[in-house]
Amino acid sequence: MPIFGYIVTETDGTRREDRIRATNYESAWEQLTKRGAKIISLREIKISEQARSASIVDQVSTAIYRLKTRVPLNNLVFFTRQLSTMFSAGLTIEKSIANLMQEEKHRGFKKTLAEVANDLKRGKSLSDSLGEHPGVFDALFVALVNAGEVSGSLHVVLLELSNYLESVADTKRKVVSALAYPTFVVIFMLGILGALLVFIVPQFTSIYNNFGAELPIQTRILVSVSDTVSGHFIEFTGLGLVVLFFGWIMTLTEKGGIAWDTFRMKFPVLGQLHHDAMMNRFAKTFGILMGAGVPILESLTHTKRVVRNHVVERAIEQCQTMIRDGFAVSVALKKVKVFPSTLIQLVATGEETGEMDQLLDRAAYFYEKQVEAVVERLTSLIQPLMIVLLGGVVIIIVVAIYLPIFNIGRALRAGLG
């Protein structure tokens, strides 16, 4: 049965946002008016917008589909800004999409735009056409376009959306730049370690065996590890890939996702970076949706899908329940004990002044600066730490390999005896 989202004024004058199940639009309208409510807004929530729990198989297939159909964020930013410019200049949406399709270089995105253009020719709205491609246009993108269509300010919404996507791309670039160097060093270190264990250590092992002397404990441990790794390299590689795959599957479940996201948020230094980037997404998304006139509960539903963190998603769901029960947004955010005090204070101020979207944008700017500060700290700290770590691992292995050579005379005497 279809689900309809509504905003009404109850008989006692209170404003209420909620959802209702009904066979069609007229039936939903009748159910609301029967209880004396004055309807402000009523719209059907599409299946793609409903927060339905999916099986693991569905989530895996969805993740694979999005991976196959994803478009680089820079392409999406350029498309959105150009679409806003063309539409503001007086071109129709259909003509604007056709022009952008001709200029698009990304093959997959060009195919998507061609399908969107065909849907527009058949009479579909832009939001419905974009909603057919969730791997390219996420729920937030579609919701904002729909809000722009309903309010008649599509060009303004598209401009805001392009600015938002640019901000997301900039934050993502900063986070990636902070993590790229340590990731490269760790992979490089593992590569060197693997090469030493598989190719170098066995060469020394054969030499040591000819001496017949007892090797130091460090060297014996290294030789034992080398024999294990080189003798079962394929098995270890396969096991590692299986563990990674099932670990990823576990993060798609509710309990596994909560455990993983909690670990990420509490990880030293990097956890703070993840937290600030997530709060930036939350504030920016929630603010732009509120500014576009999307109802609070529906805005939180779309925001929940953008944060990509199970802990915060559950907190947002709890906030929605409390808001339905009459709590203010700032009070609900405070009660779930997940959101920082700075964000809560700005939301409370926005509720008092009626400028929540502007205060949320200010909060997003604050956390964007926090991300920049953490990135600078990481850049200054991680590089020397990684060099020390890499050097330490190599030194330990080299010392373990060459330690018997320091006692080569004794080893030779033992072998001759």
C-alpha positions as CSV (number, residue, x, y, z in Angstrom):
1,M,0.0,0.0,0.0
2,P,1.4,3.5,-0.9
3,I,2.7,5.7,1.9
4,F,1.9,9.4,1.9
5,G,3.9,12.1,3.8
6,Y,1.8,15.0,5.2
7,I,2.0,18.3,7.1
8,V,-1.2,19.3,8.8
9,T,-2.5,21.7,11.4
10,E,-4.5,19.7,14.0
11,T,-7.8,20.9,15.6
12,D,-5.9,22.3,18.6
13,G,-3.7,24.4,16.3
14,T,-0.5,22.3,16.6
15,R,1.5,21.6,13.4
16,R,2.2,17.9,12.7
17,E,4.4,16.1,10.2
18,D,4.0,12.3,9.7
19,R,3.2,9.5,7.3
20,I,0.0,7.6,6.5
21,R,-0.8,4.5,4.5
22,A,-3.7,4.7,2.0
23,T,-4.8,3.1,-1.2
24,N,-4.5,6.3,-3.2
25,Y,-4.1,10.1,-2.8
26,E,-7.9,10.7,-2.3
27,S,-8.1,8.1,0.4
28,A,-5.2,9.7,2.3
29,W,-6.8,13.1,2.0
30,E,-10.1,11.8,3.3
31,Q,-8.5,10.1,6.3
32,L,-6.8,13.3,7.3
33,T,-9.8,15.6,6.8
34,K,-12.1,13.2,8.8
35,R,-10.2,13.9,11.9
36,G,-10.5,17.6,11.4
37,A,-7.0,18.3,10.4
38,K,-6.2,21.2,8.0
39,I,-3.9,19.8,5.3
40,I,-0.8,21.9,4.4
41,S,1.1,19.4,2.3
42,L,0.3,15.8,1.1
43,R,2.5,13.8,-1.2
44,E,3.1,10.2,-2.0
45,I,6.5,8.9,-0.9
46,K,8.0,6.7,-3.6
47,I,9.5,3.3,-2.9
48,S,13.0,4.7,-3.5
49,E,12.4,7.2,-0.7
50,Q,11.0,4.8,1.9
51,A,13.3,3.6,4.6
52,R,12.7,-0.1,4.1
53,S,15.1,-2.7,5.4
54,A,16.7,-4.7,2.6
55,S,18.3,-8.1,2.8
56,I,22.0,-8.6,2.6
57,V,21.7,-9.9,-1.0
58,D,19.7,-6.8,-2.0
59,Q,22.2,-4.5,-0.3
60,V,25.2,-6.2,-2.0
61,S,23.5,-6.1,-5.4
62,T,22.6,-2.4,-4.8
63,A,26.2,-1.6,-3.8
64,I,27.5,-3.4,-6.9
65,Y,25.0,-1.6,-9.1
66,R,26.0,1.8,-7.7
67,L,29.7,1.0,-8.2
68,K,29.1,0.1,-11.9
69,T,26.9,3.1,-12.6
70,R,28.7,5.8,-10.5
71,V,29.8,9.0,-12.1
72,P,32.8,11.1,-10.9
73,L,31.7,13.8,-8.6
74,N,33.4,16.5,-10.7
75,N,31.2,15.5,-13.7
76,L,28.1,15.7,-11.5
77,V,29.1,19.1,-10.2
78,F,29.7,20.5,-13.7
79,F,26.5,19.1,-15.0
80,T,24.4,20.6,-12.1
81,R,26.0,24.0,-12.4
82,Q,25.6,24.1,-16.2
83,L,22.0,22.9,-15.9
84,S,21.3,25.7,-13.5
85,T,22.9,28.3,-15.8
86,M,21.1,27.1,-18.9
87,F,17.7,26.9,-17.1
88,S,18.2,30.4,-15.7
89,A,19.0,31.7,-19.2
90,G,15.6,30.6,-20.4
91,L,16.3,27.2,-22.0
92,T,13.8,24.4,-21.2
93,I,15.0,21.5,-19.1
94,E,14.7,19.2,-22.0
95,K,16.8,21.4,-24.2
96,S,19.4,21.9,-21.5
97,I,19.7,18.2,-20.8
98,A,20.1,17.6,-24.6
99,N,22.9,20.2,-24.9
100,L,24.7,18.8,-21.8
101,M,24.4,15.3,-23.2
102,Q,26.2,16.3,-26.4
103,E,29.1,17.9,-24.5
104,E,29.5,15.1,-21.9
105,K,32.7,13.0,-22.3
106,H,32.0,10.3,-19.7
107,R,30.4,7.4,-21.6
108,G,28.2,6.1,-18.8
109,F,27.0,9.5,-17.7
110,K,26.2,10.4,-21.4
111,K,24.1,7.3,-21.6
112,T,22.2,8.2,-18.4
113,L,21.5,11.7,-19.7
114,A,20.1,10.2,-22.9
115,E,17.7,8.1,-20.9
116,V,16.7,11.1,-18.8
117,A,16.1,13.1,-22.0
118,N,13.8,10.4,-23.3
119,D,11.9,10.3,-20.1
120,L,11.4,14.0,-20.2
121,K,10.0,13.7,-23.8
122,R,7.5,11.1,-22.5
123,G,6.2,13.7,-20.0
124,K,7.9,12.7,-16.8
125,S,9.1,15.4,-14.4
126,L,12.8,16.0,-14.0
127,S,12.9,14.6,-10.5
128,D,11.1,11.4,-11.6
129,S,13.5,11.0,-14.5
130,L,16.5,11.5,-12.3
131,G,15.1,9.1,-9.7
132,E,15.3,6.2,-12.3
133,H,19.1,6.3,-11.9
134,P,19.9,6.0,-8.2
135,G,23.5,5.1,-8.9
136,V,24.1,8.5,-10.4
137,F,21.6,10.8,-8.7
138,D,21.1,10.0,-5.0
139,A,18.0,10.5,-2.9
140,L,19.2,14.0,-1.8
141,F,19.7,15.2,-5.4
142,V,16.2,13.9,-6.5
143,A,14.5,15.4,-3.4
144,L,16.0,18.8,-3.9
145,V,15.0,18.8,-7.6
146,N,11.5,17.8,-6.6
147,A,11.3,20.6,-4.0
148,G,12.5,23.1,-6.7
149,E,9.8,21.9,-9.1
150,V,7.1,22.2,-6.4
151,S,8.1,25.6,-5.2
152,G,8.8,27.0,-8.7
153,S,12.4,27.9,-7.8
154,L,14.2,25.1,-9.6
155,H,17.1,27.3,-10.9
156,V,17.8,28.5,-7.4
157,V,17.8,24.9,-6.0
158,L,20.1,23.7,-8.8
159,L,22.5,26.5,-8.0
160,E,22.4,25.6,-4.3
161,L,22.9,22.0,-5.2
162,S,25.9,22.7,-7.3
163,N,27.5,24.7,-4.5
164,Y,26.7,21.9,-2.1
165,L,28.3,19.3,-4.4
166,E,31.4,21.4,-4.8
167,S,31.6,21.7,-1.0
168,V,31.3,17.9,-0.7
169,A,33.9,17.4,-3.4
170,D,36.3,19.8,-1.6
171,T,35.8,18.1,1.8
172,K,36.3,14.7,0.2
173,R,39.5,15.9,-1.5
174,K,40.9,17.1,1.8
175,V,40.1,13.8,3.6
176,V,41.6,11.8,0.8
177,S,44.7,13.9,0.8
178,A,45.1,13.3,4.5
179,L,44.7,9.6,4.2
180,A,46.6,9.0,0.9
181,Y,50.1,9.2,2.3
182,P,49.7,6.9,5.3
183,T,47.8,4.4,3.1
184,F,50.5,4.4,0.5
185,V,53.2,4.0,3.1
186,V,51.4,1.0,4.8
187,I,50.8,-0.7,1.4
188,F,54.5,-0.1,0.5
189,M,55.6,-1.4,3.9
190,L,53.5,-4.6,3.5
191,G,54.9,-5.1,0.0
192,I,58.5,-4.8,1.2
193,L,57.7,-7.1,4.1
194,G,56.1,-9.7,1.8
195,A,59.0,-9.5,-0.6
196,L,61.6,-10.0,2.2
197,L,59.7,-13.0,3.6
198,V,59.0,-14.7,0.3
199,F,62.2,-14.1,-1.6
200,I,65.1,-12.8,0.6
201,V,64.8,-14.7,3.9
202,P,64.7,-18.2,2.2
203,Q,68.1,-17.4,0.5
204,F,69.7,-16.8,3.9
205,T,67.9,-19.8,5.4
206,S,69.7,-22.2,3.1
207,I,73.1,-20.6,4.0
208,Y,72.4,-20.8,7.7
209,N,71.4,-24.5,7.4
210,N,74.8,-25.3,5.9
211,F,76.5,-23.9,9.0
212,G,74.7,-26.3,11.3
213,A,74.8,-23.8,14.2
214,E,71.9,-22.7,16.4
215,L,70.5,-19.4,15.2
216,P,69.4,-16.5,17.4
217,I,65.8,-16.5,18.6
218,Q,65.0,-13.5,16.4
219,T,66.3,-15.2,13.3
220,R,64.5,-18.5,14.1
221,I,61.2,-16.6,14.4
222,L,61.7,-14.7,11.1
223,V,62.7,-18.0,9.3
224,S,59.6,-19.7,10.7
225,V,57.3,-16.9,9.6
226,S,59.0,-16.8,6.2
227,D,58.6,-20.6,5.7
228,T,54.9,-20.3,6.6
229,V,54.2,-17.4,4.3
230,S,56.2,-18.6,1.3
231,G,54.9,-22.1,1.6
232,H,51.2,-21.0,1.7
233,F,51.3,-17.7,-0.1
234,I,48.3,-18.4,-2.3
235,E,46.3,-19.7,0.6
236,F,47.0,-16.7,2.7
237,T,46.2,-14.3,-0.1
238,G,42.9,-16.1,-0.7
239,L,42.1,-16.1,3.0
240,G,42.8,-12.4,3.2
241,L,40.5,-11.6,0.3
242,V,37.7,-13.8,1.8
243,V,38.1,-12.1,5.2
244,L,37.9,-8.7,3.6
245,F,34.8,-9.6,1.6
246,F,32.9,-11.0,4.6
247,G,34.1,-8.1,6.7
248,W,32.5,-5.8,4.1
249,I,29.3,-7.9,4.1
250,M,29.2,-7.6,7.9
251,T,29.3,-3.8,7.6
252,L,26.1,-4.0,5.6
253,T,24.2,-5.5,8.5
254,E,22.9,-3.3,11.3
255,K,25.0,-4.7,14.1
256,G,28.1,-5.0,12.1
257,G,27.7,-1.5,10.6
258,I,27.2,0.0,14.0
259,A,30.3,-1.8,15.4
260,W,32.4,-0.7,12.4
261,D,31.2,2.9,12.4
262,T,31.7,3.2,16.2
263,F,35.3,2.0,15.7
264,R,35.9,4.5,13.0
265,M,34.5,7.4,15.1
266,K,36.7,6.5,18.1
267,F,39.9,5.8,16.2
268,P,42.7,8.2,17.3
269,V,43.0,11.3,15.1
270,L,41.4,9.7,12.1
271,G,38.2,9.3,14.1
272,Q,38.0,13.0,14.6
273,L,38.5,13.6,10.9
274,H,35.7,11.2,10.1
275,H,33.4,12.7,12.7
276,D,33.9,16.3,11.5
277,A,33.5,15.4,7.8
278,M,30.3,13.6,8.7
279,M,28.9,16.5,10.7
280,N,29.8,18.8,7.8
281,R,27.7,16.5,5.5
282,F,24.8,16.4,8.0
283,A,24.6,20.2,8.6
284,K,25.0,21.1,4.9
285,T,22.5,18.5,3.7
286,F,19.9,19.3,6.4
287,G,20.3,23.0,5.8
288,I,20.0,23.0,2.1
289,L,16.9,20.8,2.3
290,M,15.3,23.1,4.9
291,G,16.1,26.1,2.7
292,A,14.4,24.4,-0.3
293,G,11.2,24.0,1.7
294,V,11.4,20.3,2.3
295,P,9.5,19.3,5.5
296,I,11.7,18.6,8.6
297,L,10.9,14.9,8.8
298,E,11.5,14.3,5.1
299,S,14.7,16.4,5.3
300,L,16.0,14.2,8.1
301,T,15.1,11.0,6.0
302,H,17.2,12.2,3.1
303,T,20.0,13.5,5.4
304,K,20.1,10.1,7.1
305,R,21.1,8.5,3.7
306,V,23.9,11.0,3.2
307,V,25.8,10.7,6.4
308,R,26.7,7.1,5.7
309,N,27.2,6.1,9.3
310,H,25.0,3.6,11.1
311,V,25.4,5.2,14.5
312,V,24.2,8.6,13.2
313,E,21.5,7.0,11.1
314,R,20.0,5.4,14.1
315,A,20.3,8.6,16.1
316,I,18.4,10.5,13.3
317,E,15.6,7.9,13.3
318,Q,15.3,8.5,17.1
319,C,15.2,12.2,16.5
320,Q,12.4,11.8,13.9
321,T,10.3,9.8,16.5
322,M,10.8,12.5,19.1
323,I,10.0,15.3,16.6
324,R,6.7,13.5,15.8
325,D,5.9,13.5,19.5
326,G,6.3,17.2,19.6
327,F,10.0,17.8,20.6
328,A,12.0,20.6,19.1
329,V,14.7,19.6,16.6
330,S,17.5,20.9,18.9
331,V,16.1,19.0,21.9
332,A,15.8,15.8,19.9
333,L,19.4,16.1,18.7
334,K,20.6,16.7,22.3
335,K,18.7,13.7,23.7
336,V,20.3,11.1,21.3
337,K,23.8,12.1,22.6
338,V,25.5,11.7,19.3
339,F,25.6,15.3,17.9
340,P,28.2,17.8,19.2
341,S,27.1,20.7,21.4
342,T,28.2,23.3,18.8
343,L,25.8,21.9,16.2
344,I,22.9,21.7,18.7
345,Q,23.4,25.3,19.9
346,L,23.3,26.6,16.3
347,V,20.1,24.5,15.5
348,A,18.5,25.9,18.7
349,T,19.3,29.4,17.7
350,G,17.9,28.7,14.2
351,E,14.7,27.5,15.7
352,E,14.3,30.7,17.8
353,T,15.1,33.0,14.9
354,G,13.4,31.1,12.1
355,E,16.7,30.9,10.2
356,M,17.6,27.3,10.7
357,D,18.9,26.7,7.2
358,Q,21.3,29.6,7.5
359,L,22.5,28.5,11.0
360,L,23.0,24.9,9.6
361,D,25.0,26.3,6.8
362,R,27.2,28.1,9.3
363,A,27.6,24.9,11.2
364,A,28.7,23.1,8.0
365,Y,31.3,25.9,7.4
366,F,32.6,25.4,11.0
367,Y,33.1,21.7,10.6
368,E,34.6,22.2,7.2
369,K,37.3,24.4,8.9
370,Q,37.7,21.7,11.5
371,V,38.4,19.1,8.7
372,E,41.0,21.5,7.3
373,A,42.6,21.8,10.8
374,V,42.7,18.0,11.3
375,V,44.2,17.5,7.8
376,E,47.0,20.0,8.5
377,R,47.7,18.2,11.8
378,L,47.8,14.9,10.1
379,T,50.0,16.1,7.4
380,S,52.5,17.4,9.8
381,L,52.4,14.3,12.2
382,I,51.8,11.3,10.0
383,Q,54.7,11.7,7.5
384,P,57.5,11.5,10.2
385,L,55.5,8.7,12.0
386,M,55.2,6.7,8.9
387,I,58.9,7.1,8.1
388,V,59.8,5.9,11.6
389,L,57.4,3.0,11.3
390,L,58.7,1.9,7.9
391,G,62.3,2.2,9.0
392,G,61.6,0.3,12.2
393,V,60.1,-2.6,10.4
394,V,62.9,-2.8,7.9
395,I,65.6,-2.5,10.6
396,I,64.0,-5.3,12.6
397,I,64.0,-7.7,9.6
398,V,67.5,-6.7,8.5
399,V,68.9,-7.2,12.0
400,A,67.2,-10.6,12.3
401,I,68.6,-11.6,8.9
402,Y,72.2,-10.4,9.5
403,L,72.5,-11.2,13.2
404,P,74.0,-14.7,12.7
405,I,76.6,-13.1,10.4
406,F,77.8,-11.1,13.4
407,N,78.7,-14.5,15.0
408,I,79.9,-16.0,11.7
409,G,83.1,-17.3,13.2
410,R,81.3,-19.2,16.0
411,A,78.8,-20.6,13.5
412,L,81.6,-21.8,11.2
413,R,83.4,-23.5,14.1
414,A,80.3,-25.2,15.1
415,G,79.7,-26.4,11.6
416,L,83.3,-27.7,11.2
417,G,83.1,-29.4,14.5
